[in-house]
Amino acid sequence: MTRPEIVTSVVKAVAAVDRVDPAKLDSLYEYIDPEILNKLYAQERGEWRFTFQYSDHQITVTHDERIFVDGILQSSEVAVRE
């Protein structure tokens, strides 16, 4: 996943959980500065985990490109609990 895609992926993950079009969600900028996610992904090494509130959800993004919404891993193939 490239850095610009991480912000889009977070919004799409929340939209999938809420079963709405991503355009219907509040802007991520209302909750965090998305540049934080871009800077974290720019790191070439090290493990990290970033958790924040977005809308009514707790979001966790990890160094290995995992996005959790309310503790459930969101991906196109599976959803597993954190």
C-alpha positions, 0 to 999 in steps of 0.5 A: 500500500502506498502512502496516499492509499492509507487514508483512502483505505481507512475511509473505505474500511469505515464505509464498509462497516457502516455500509455507506458510500465513503463520500457520505462519511465525515472527512477524516480531517475532522478527527485527525490530520491524515498526514500523520498516517502518511508520515508513519507509512513513510518509515522504512523500519520499525513496528508501530500501531496508531489508534484514533477515533473516527466517527463512532469507531475506534481505528487502529492502523499498523506498520504491516498495513492492517486496518482495524475498525472497532477491533476487527481487521478489515480486508477484502478477504477476511475480518478477524478480531484484533 
